[in-house]
Amino acid sequence: MEPARPSSDGPREIVEYNFQRAADRLALDSEMRTLLSTPFREVRVEVPVRMDDGSLRVFVGYRVQHSGVRGPSKGGLRYHPDTDLNEVRALAAAMNWKTSLVNIPFGGSKGGIAVDPAELSTRELERLTRNYVRRIHLLLGPYRDVPAPDVNTNAQVMTWIFDEYSAHHGYTPACVTGKPVELGGSQGREAATGRGVFYITEAFLKDLGMPLAGARVAIQGFGNVGSNAARFFAEAGAKLVAVADVRGGVFNQEGLDILPLLAYARTQRTVAGFAGGQAISNEDVLESECDVLVPAALHCVITRHNAGKIRAKVIAEAANLPTTPEADEILAQRGIHILPDILTNAGGVVVSYFEWTQNLTQMFWEEDRVNAEMHKILIRAYQQMAELAAREKIPFRTAAYTVAVDRVARAERLRGT
């Protein structure tokens, strides 16, 4: 029997619904379901920061470690004003299923601070990051929990984490991933999530018999993931017809010129106002006529309210939890294929795994090797998901969660938790 659809469209409800569908297929008992759906540890900290004007502000930070049964917890740190505990819980759980699906030796975690980083200076952001680490460093580490970049954080933020953690524990580059190459970061890490989105979409279009060259692509979100995905699609001959970020977007059915667009976005910090097409809203991109839609911004952007208006043939989920269960059903009824987030955006954590490995061994790889190994891992996971979906006649998302949940359940049984 199918689990009841969640009554709300929050990220926690989405990931729990997808977990329960997989648990039903695996016939997990109630105790195992409770064990797998309950976070191992949740932390909330108050983070005081002395601002540049001399005033004191206190920010709320979170870290949720969902599971470490298959390895250290692994997950990003995001800075966003709407971050709360429920969001971080959901993203930690999704990260757990993601690392399991691609079969790398990590569990899942996530962190966040409720802050708008655009309102802080660089020095204030550094103080915020270091004070946050001071409050949770005993819970972090190469064999406990390894942060990485997420929404509104980057290699510089990871450097502050690395430096602050090392101040307490000695030189420990493997305590965080997504660092600059000069400080032990991996070649190819910055572009890895966008490259992985491209790899998974390319593999599916090939199976679908749809040429990538000439395919029309629309991307919502033009940060690190969206912009890199756009570049890889364009280099493969796809036609980028629409892009947008929080400040607006641009549409051109003949295709946007990718190099000027990337240059414009770097200098203006937005794609809004780019002269190569007509202005559209951030929400309009989701309803653009295209072959491939890439939601690469935040969660819960495809809902029952707009699923009937989407005109893409394929949705490649570059963001975490962008589609609600009710929207999933509407899209499936309309014959729109969905490449689920826990696979499609897994390139970042795969290359974070490579970075962690390189830091532990102090042996570093060339970028060609990084990309080739990532491709191998992602395509193997895609094939396992696709084969199960075809055999059982189930959606890709259900197949992906089934593979992932099964691996974690087996690990729990073997360890006798």
N, C-alpha and C positions, 0 to 999 in steps of 0.2 A: 504494500500500500504506500502511495506517495505521501511524504510528510506534508502537513498543511503549509500553504504558502504563508510567509510572514505577513503580519498585519501592517508593518511599516517597512520603509525602504532604507533603513539604516545599514551601515556596513556590517555591524555585528549580526543582524538578522540574516543578511545575505550569506555570509560565510557559514553560519550555523545551518541554514537550510541546505546549502550544497553539501556540507558534511553529513547531514542526516540522510540525504539521498544516497550517498555512497555507503554509509553505514547500513542502510536497509539492504542494499545489494549484496553486501558482505555478511549479512545476518549477524552483525555484532550484538552481543548481549548488552544489557543496560549498564553493567559495571564498566565494560570497556568503552562504551559511548561516553560515560561520565568522565572516565580517566582521560580520554583523548580530547574532549572538548573543554576541559578545565585547565586554565593556565597554571603553570608550575609556580610562577612568582609574579606579583604585581607590585610596583613601587610608584609612589607619588612623592615628589619632593618640592619644597618651596625654594626657589632660587633667587636670592637677593642680588641686585646688581646696582653698583654705584654708577649713575649716569654721568655723561660728560658735563652736565650743568651742575653737578654736585648733589642732585636729589637721589633718593633711593627708591627703586621699584622692585617689586617681588613678582616673579613669574612662576607659573606652575609647570613642572616637568613630570614626565611619566617614562617608565620603562617596564614593558611586559615581556616576560620570557614564557612563551607558551609551552615549549617542550625542549628537552635536551637529550632525549633517549637515543637519538641517532647521531649525536655529536653536539658540539657547543651550539648554543643559540646563535642565530644570525639574523640581523635585520637592521633596517635603516633608522635614521634619526631625522625627523621632519620638524621644521619651524613653520607654524601656521596658526593664525589667530583662532581658528575653529577647532584646533586639536583638543580632544578630551579623552578620557579613559576608555570609553566604549569604542571610539575609533581605533585607538592604539591596540586594544584587545583584539579587535577584528583583524587588523593588519598583521599582528603577531601570529594569529592562527593561520591566516592565508600564507604567510611566509613559511610556516611549518609544512604546509601541504606542498608549497612550491619546491622547497629543498628536497622533499621526499620524492616528488614526481620526477625531478631531473637526477635523482639518486646521487646527491653529493652528501658528505658526512657532516651535516648540520641539522639542528632543529630550527625553530622559528622564534623570532623576537621582533620587537619594534619599540621605538622611542619617539617622544615628541615633546615639544615645549609650546605652550600656547602663547605665541608672539607673532607679530607682524615684523619680519626682519627688515622690511623697507623703512620702518620708523626708527631703526637703530643705526648708529654709526658702526664702522668696522671695529673700533675699540670696544664699544658696548657689546657687540656680538661676541667678541673674544672673551670678555669677562663673563657673559652669560654662559658660553660653552664650557669654559674652565670651571666655573662654580657648579654647574650641573654635573660635570665629571667628578668633582671633589665629593659630591654627595652620593654617588653611586659606584665609585671605582672598585669597591670591594666586590661588587656583583658582576664586574666585567672581567675580561681577560681572554687570551687566546684559546683557553680550554673551558671557558665559562660562557661568555657572550661577546660577540664581535660586532660592533656597530658598522654602519656604512652610510653613504649619502642617501638622502631621500628628498622630499619636496623642500625647496628653499635651503638646502645645505649642499656643500660641495667639497672639493679637495682641501680648501683652506680650513673649513670647519673640522674636517677629519684630521688635519695636521694639529690643530689645537687639542683635539682629543688625544691623539698619539703623544704629544708632548706632555700634557697634564697627567695622563696615565703613567707615562715613563718616569715622571717626577716622583711618583709614589712607589713604583715597583721596579725601577731600573729600565734600561733601554728595551722596549718591547714593541717592535714595529708590527707584529702580528696581532696586536690588540684591537686594530681597526683597519678597515679596507677602504679603498677609494682615495688613498693618499696620493700626493704628487709623486711622479716617478723618481724624482730626486731624493725622496725620503722613503723609498721602498715600495712605492706604488707599482702596479703592474702596467706594462704596455697594453694598450687597448681597453683599459678599464673605463675611461670616460665615455667612450662611444659604445660600450658593450650592450647596454640595454636596448638602444636603438638598433644596433646591428642584429641582436637576437630577434627583435620584432620583424626585421626584414627576412632573416633566415626562415623563421616559421611560416611567414606569409608566402614566401617563395616556394617552400616545400608543398604547402597546401594548394596553391594555384597550379602547380605542376600536376598534382594528383587530380585536380579538378579539370585539367585540360585547358586552363585559361592562360594565355601568354602574359607574362609580366610586362614585357615591352609593350608600351601603349596603354597599359591599364591605368585607369583614372583613380587617383588616390586623394583622399581628404583627411586632414589631420587636425584634431582639436587638442591644443596644447603644443607650444613651441619652445619648451625648455630644452634641457639636455636630451631627453628621450625623443621628443617629437622632432626636434631639429636634426638630430642624427639619423633617425629613421627616414626623414624626408630626403636627406642627402643620399642615403643608400638606395632608396627607391628610384630617385632621379638618375643616379649613375647606372642603374640597371635598365633604363629606358622607359620607366613608368612616367606618367604625366601627373604632376602635382597640381590639382585643380583648385584646392581650397585649403587654407590654413588659418588658424586663429589662436589667440591667447586670451587672457582675461580682459585685455583692453580692447579687443576687436579682432577682425580678420579681413582676409582678402580672397577674392574668387576670380578665377580666369579659366573658362572651359577649354581654352586652347593650351593651357599649362602655364604655370608660374616659372619664371627663370630662377633656378635654385641658388646659383652663386650670388647674384645681387640680393636675393631675398635673405640669405644667411648673413651677408654683410650688413644689410639694413637692420636686421634683428639684433645683431651684436652691438651696433652703435646706438640704436634707439631703444633697446630693451623691450621691443614689441614688434609685431608684424603689422599692427594697425597703422594705416597711412601709407603703406607700401604702394608705389605708383604703378605696379605691374598688373593691376586688376581692379575690380570694383569692391568697395567696402561692404562687408557683411558682419553680422554679429557672431559672437562666440557660439551661441546656440544654433545659429543657422548652418554652421559647418556640419553639424550632425545630420542635417536633413538635405545636404548637398547631393546632387545626382552624381554617383561615382561607382566604381567597382569595388574599391577597398576603403573602408572607413577605419581610421585609427584614433580611438579616444585615448589621448596621452596626457590627460590633465588629472582630475580628481575623481573620487568615487561617486557612484550613484548619479551619473549624468544621462544614462539611457534608462528610462522608466516607462511605466504604462502610459504616461502622458504623451511621449514622443515616439515610442517604438513603432507605432503605425505609420509614422511619417518618414521613417528612415528609408532611403532609396539605394543604399549600398547592397552589393551582392554578398560581400564578406566583411565581417567586423573583426579586426585584429586588436585585441585589448592590450594596449600598452600601459594603461593606468591600472592601478589596483582596484578591483571590485567596481568597475564602471557600470555594470548592467544588473538591474534588479531581477529577481526570479520571475515576476509577472511579465517584465519586458522580454525575458528569455523565451517565455511561452509564445508571446505575440510574434516575435521574430522567427521562431521555429515554424509557426503556422504559415508565415509568409515566405518560407523557404530561404531565409537569410542565414548564412553560415556564420558561426561565432568561433573564433580561435581564443580559448579562455586565457585569462590573465596569468594564472599560475604557471602556464607554459610560455605564453607569448612574451612576457616581460622578464623571463628568468635569465636572460643573458647577463644581466648585471651581477646577480648572485653567483652565477657560474664563474665569471672572471674574478669576483671577490674570493671565491674558493681558490682560484689559481694564485691570487695575490697572497692570501694567507699561507698557502703551501710554499711559495717562493720566500716569504719572510721567515718561515720556520727553518727552511733549509739554507737560506742565504745563497740560493742559486736562482738566477733570473732568466726569463725566457724572452725571445724575440717576439714581436707582435704577430708575425705570421703564424708562429706556433700557437700563441694564445687564441687567435681567431679560428685556427683549424681545430683545436681541441674543443673550443666552445661549440663550434658547428657540429662536431661529432656527438657531444653530449645532448645538445638540443634536438638534433634530428633523431637520435635513438629514443628520446622521450616522446617526441611527436609520433613516431612510428608505433610505439607501444600504446599510446592513447588512441591513435587512429584504428589500429587493429582491434582493440577491445570495443571501440564504438561500432565498428562494422560488424563484428561478431555478435554483439549483444543488441544491436540496433538501438543504441542510446546516443544522446548528444555528446559532443566532445567534452563539454564541461563535466558531465557526470562520469564519463570515462576517466578523465584526468583526476578527479577527486577520488575515484575508486582505486586507481593505481596508487595514489599517494597515501590514502588512509590505510590501505592494506599493508603497505610497507611499515608504517609507524605502529600499527597494531601488532604486526609480527615481532617488531623490535621490543615492544612492551612485554609480549608473552615470553620472548627469549630471555629478557633480563629479569623476569619475575617480579615486575613492579607491583 
